């Protein structure tokens, strides 16, 4: 599934909250490109 950087959709697909997604992205230094 292509998300086109739609973080809300990604969070829903992974069944996690947006806050959890952002925390994980920050922890692993993702999404800063």
PyMOL Python script that loads the backbone (N, CA, C, O; Angstrom):
from pymol import cmd

cmd.read_pdbstr("""\
ATOM      1  N   UNK A   1       0.856  -1.189   0.000  1.00  0.00           N
ATOM      2  CA  UNK A   1       0.000   0.000   0.000  1.00  0.00           C
ATOM      3  C   UNK A   1       0.894   1.242   0.000  1.00  0.00           C
ATOM      4  O   UNK A   1       1.797   1.381   0.826  1.00  0.00           O
ATOM      5  N   UNK A   2       0.624   2.116  -0.926  1.00  0.00           N
ATOM      6  CA  UNK A   2       1.400   3.346  -1.019  1.00  0.00           C
ATOM      7  C   UNK A   2       0.708   4.440  -0.228  1.00  0.00           C
ATOM      8  O   UNK A   2      -0.471   4.717  -0.446  1.00  0.00           O
ATOM      9  N   UNK A   3       1.436   5.064   0.690  1.00  0.00           N
ATOM     10  CA  UNK A   3       0.814   6.052   1.570  1.00  0.00           C
ATOM     11  C   UNK A   3       1.024   7.481   1.102  1.00  0.00           C
ATOM     12  O   UNK A   3       0.307   8.382   1.537  1.00  0.00           O
ATOM     13  N   UNK A   4       2.009   7.711   0.207  1.00  0.00           N
ATOM     14  CA  UNK A   4       2.334   9.074  -0.219  1.00  0.00           C
ATOM     15  C   UNK A   4       2.579   9.983   0.975  1.00  0.00           C
ATOM     16  O   UNK A   4       2.173  11.145   0.980  1.00  0.00           O
ATOM     17  N   UNK A   5       3.247   9.442   1.983  1.00  0.00           N
ATOM     18  CA  UNK A   5       3.602  10.194   3.192  1.00  0.00           C
ATOM     19  C   UNK A   5       2.387  10.666   3.981  1.00  0.00           C
ATOM     20  O   UNK A   5       2.481  11.639   4.729  1.00  0.00           O
ATOM     21  N   UNK A   6       1.245   9.994   3.827  1.00  0.00           N
ATOM     22  CA  UNK A   6       0.065  10.317   4.614  1.00  0.00           C
ATOM     23  C   UNK A   6       0.199   9.594   5.945  1.00  0.00           C
ATOM     24  O   UNK A   6      -0.156   8.422   6.069  1.00  0.00           O
ATOM     25  N   UNK A   7       0.711  10.303   6.932  1.00  0.00           N
ATOM     26  CA  UNK A   7       1.030   9.666   8.214  1.00  0.00           C
ATOM     27  C   UNK A   7      -0.212   9.205   8.960  1.00  0.00           C
ATOM     28  O   UNK A   7      -0.158   8.223   9.700  1.00  0.00           O
ATOM     29  N   UNK A   8      -1.322   9.893   8.779  1.00  0.00           N
ATOM     30  CA  UNK A   8      -2.561   9.453   9.422  1.00  0.00           C
ATOM     31  C   UNK A   8      -2.972   8.092   8.874  1.00  0.00           C
ATOM     32  O   UNK A   8      -3.353   7.203   9.634  1.00  0.00           O
ATOM     33  N   UNK A   9      -2.894   7.928   7.558  1.00  0.00           N
ATOM     34  CA  UNK A   9      -3.227   6.650   6.934  1.00  0.00           C
ATOM     35  C   UNK A   9      -2.267   5.561   7.396  1.00  0.00           C
ATOM     36  O   UNK A   9      -2.693   4.449   7.708  1.00  0.00           O
ATOM     37  N   UNK A  10      -0.993   5.869   7.441  1.00  0.00           N
ATOM     38  CA  UNK A  10       0.002   4.894   7.898  1.00  0.00           C
ATOM     39  C   UNK A  10      -0.322   4.442   9.313  1.00  0.00           C
ATOM     40  O   UNK A  10      -0.285   3.246   9.604  1.00  0.00           O
ATOM     41  N   UNK A  11      -0.636   5.378  10.191  1.00  0.00           N
ATOM     42  CA  UNK A  11      -0.976   5.039  11.576  1.00  0.00           C
ATOM     43  C   UNK A  11      -2.203   4.136  11.622  1.00  0.00           C
ATOM     44  O   UNK A  11      -2.239   3.179  12.395  1.00  0.00           O
ATOM     45  N   UNK A  12      -3.205   4.431  10.803  1.00  0.00           N
ATOM     46  CA  UNK A  12      -4.415   3.600  10.778  1.00  0.00           C
ATOM     47  C   UNK A  12      -4.103   2.194  10.282  1.00  0.00           C
ATOM     48  O   UNK A  12      -4.593   1.215  10.844  1.00  0.00           O
ATOM     49  N   UNK A  13      -3.292   2.087   9.236  1.00  0.00           N
ATOM     50  CA  UNK A  13      -2.934   0.782   8.685  1.00  0.00           C
ATOM     51  C   UNK A  13      -2.168  -0.041   9.719  1.00  0.00           C
ATOM     52  O   UNK A  13      -2.370  -1.251   9.829  1.00  0.00           O
ATOM     53  N   UNK A  14      -1.296   0.611  10.470  1.00  0.00           N
ATOM     54  CA  UNK A  14      -0.502  -0.080  11.492  1.00  0.00           C
ATOM     55  C   UNK A  14      -1.264  -0.260  12.799  1.00  0.00           C
ATOM     56  O   UNK A  14      -0.776  -0.902  13.729  1.00  0.00           O
ATOM     57  N   UNK A  15      -2.461   0.310  12.863  1.00  0.00           N
ATOM     58  CA  UNK A  15      -3.305   0.223  14.055  1.00  0.00           C
ATOM     59  C   UNK A  15      -2.618   0.834  15.282  1.00  0.00           C
ATOM     60  O   UNK A  15      -2.650   0.271  16.377  1.00  0.00           O
ATOM     61  N   UNK A  16      -2.000   1.995  15.070  1.00  0.00           N
ATOM     62  CA  UNK A  16      -1.385   2.754  16.163  1.00  0.00           C
ATOM     63  C   UNK A  16      -1.863   4.200  16.066  1.00  0.00           C
ATOM     64  O   UNK A  16      -2.390   4.621  15.036  1.00  0.00           O
ATOM     65  N   UNK A  17      -1.676   4.949  17.138  1.00  0.00           N
ATOM     66  CA  UNK A  17      -2.075   6.353  17.112  1.00  0.00           C
ATOM     67  C   UNK A  17      -1.059   7.167  16.317  1.00  0.00           C
ATOM     68  O   UNK A  17       0.079   6.739  16.120  1.00  0.00           O
ATOM     69  N   UNK A  18      -1.482   8.338  15.866  1.00  0.00           N
ATOM     70  CA  UNK A  18      -0.565   9.226  15.143  1.00  0.00           C
ATOM     71  C   UNK A  18       0.595   9.618  16.039  1.00  0.00           C
ATOM     72  O   UNK A  18       1.733   9.712  15.579  1.00  0.00           O
ATOM     73  N   UNK A  19       0.316   9.848  17.316  1.00  0.00           N
ATOM     74  CA  UNK A  19       1.376  10.229  18.251  1.00  0.00           C
ATOM     75  C   UNK A  19       2.425   9.123  18.357  1.00  0.00           C
ATOM     76  O   UNK A  19       3.625   9.395  18.357  1.00  0.00           O
ATOM     77  N   UNK A  20       1.966   7.879  18.447  1.00  0.00           N
ATOM     78  CA  UNK A  20       2.898   6.753  18.499  1.00  0.00           C
ATOM     79  C   UNK A  20       3.725   6.690  17.224  1.00  0.00           C
ATOM     80  O   UNK A  20       4.933   6.459  17.273  1.00  0.00           O
ATOM     81  N   UNK A  21       3.076   6.896  16.087  1.00  0.00           N
ATOM     82  CA  UNK A  21       3.789   6.884  14.813  1.00  0.00           C
ATOM     83  C   UNK A  21       4.863   7.967  14.784  1.00  0.00           C
ATOM     84  O   UNK A  21       6.005   7.701  14.407  1.00  0.00           O
ATOM     85  N   UNK A  22       4.501   9.190  15.181  1.00  0.00           N
ATOM     86  CA  UNK A  22       5.476  10.277  15.180  1.00  0.00           C
ATOM     87  C   UNK A  22       6.625   9.985  16.132  1.00  0.00           C
ATOM     88  O   UNK A  22       7.780  10.277  15.821  1.00  0.00           O
ATOM     89  N   UNK A  23       6.315   9.407  17.296  1.00  0.00           N
ATOM     90  CA  UNK A  23       7.370   9.067  18.252  1.00  0.00           C
ATOM     91  C   UNK A  23       8.326   8.032  17.669  1.00  0.00           C
ATOM     92  O   UNK A  23       9.542   8.151  17.824  1.00  0.00           O
ATOM     93  N   UNK A  24       7.783   7.023  17.003  1.00  0.00           N
ATOM     94  CA  UNK A  24       8.629   5.998  16.389  1.00  0.00           C
ATOM     95  C   UNK A  24       9.457   6.591  15.257  1.00  0.00           C
ATOM     96  O   UNK A  24      10.634   6.261  15.114  1.00  0.00           O
ATOM     97  N   UNK A  25       8.857   7.462  14.453  1.00  0.00           N
ATOM     98  CA  UNK A  25       9.593   8.089  13.358  1.00  0.00           C
ATOM     99  C   UNK A  25      10.735   8.934  13.903  1.00  0.00           C
ATOM    100  O   UNK A  25      11.834   8.937  13.349  1.00  0.00           O
ATOM    101  N   UNK A  26      10.472   9.647  14.988  1.00  0.00           N
ATOM    102  CA  UNK A  26      11.507  10.477  15.594  1.00  0.00           C
ATOM    103  C   UNK A  26      12.623   9.606  16.172  1.00  0.00           C
ATOM    104  O   UNK A  26      13.806   9.902  16.008  1.00  0.00           O
ATOM    105  N   UNK A  27      12.224   8.525  16.852  1.00  0.00           N
ATOM    106  CA  UNK A  27      13.200   7.630  17.477  1.00  0.00           C
ATOM    107  C   UNK A  27      14.154   7.051  16.443  1.00  0.00           C
ATOM    108  O   UNK A  27      15.355   6.950  16.691  1.00  0.00           O
ATOM    109  N   UNK A  28      13.619   6.667  15.276  1.00  0.00           N
ATOM    110  CA  UNK A  28      14.428   6.023  14.250  1.00  0.00           C
ATOM    111  C   UNK A  28      14.874   6.987  13.153  1.00  0.00           C
ATOM    112  O   UNK A  28      15.384   6.575  12.111  1.00  0.00           O
ATOM    113  N   UNK A  29      14.667   8.290  13.414  1.00  0.00           N
ATOM    114  CA  UNK A  29      15.114   9.335  12.492  1.00  0.00           C
ATOM    115  C   UNK A  29      14.551   9.128  11.085  1.00  0.00           C
ATOM    116  O   UNK A  29      15.282   9.182  10.096  1.00  0.00           O
ATOM    117  N   UNK A  30      13.239   8.891  11.015  1.00  0.00           N
ATOM    118  CA  UNK A  30      12.556   8.685   9.733  1.00  0.00           C
ATOM    119  C   UNK A  30      11.717   9.903   9.382  1.00  0.00           C
ATOM    120  O   UNK A  30      11.273  10.638  10.264  1.00  0.00           O
ATOM    121  N   UNK A  31      11.505  10.109   8.101  1.00  0.00           N
ATOM    122  CA  UNK A  31      10.607  11.156   7.646  1.00  0.00           C
ATOM    123  C   UNK A  31      11.211  12.539   7.614  1.00  0.00           C
ATOM    124  O   UNK A  31      10.489  13.524   7.463  1.00  0.00           O
ATOM    125  N   UNK A  32      12.519  12.635   7.753  1.00  0.00           N
ATOM    126  CA  UNK A  32      13.169  13.947   7.745  1.00  0.00           C
ATOM    127  C   UNK A  32      13.850  14.233   6.419  1.00  0.00           C
ATOM    128  O   UNK A  32      14.739  15.080   6.336  1.00  0.00           O
ATOM    129  N   UNK A  33      13.424  13.514   5.375  1.00  0.00           N
ATOM    130  CA  UNK A  33      14.084  13.672   4.076  1.00  0.00           C
ATOM    131  C   UNK A  33      13.454  14.756   3.255  1.00  0.00           C
ATOM    132  O   UNK A  33      13.891  15.016   2.134  1.00  0.00           O
TER     133      UNK A  33
END
""", "prot")
cmd.dss("prot")
cmd.show_as("cartoon", "prot")
cmd.util.cbc("prot")
cmd.orient("prot")
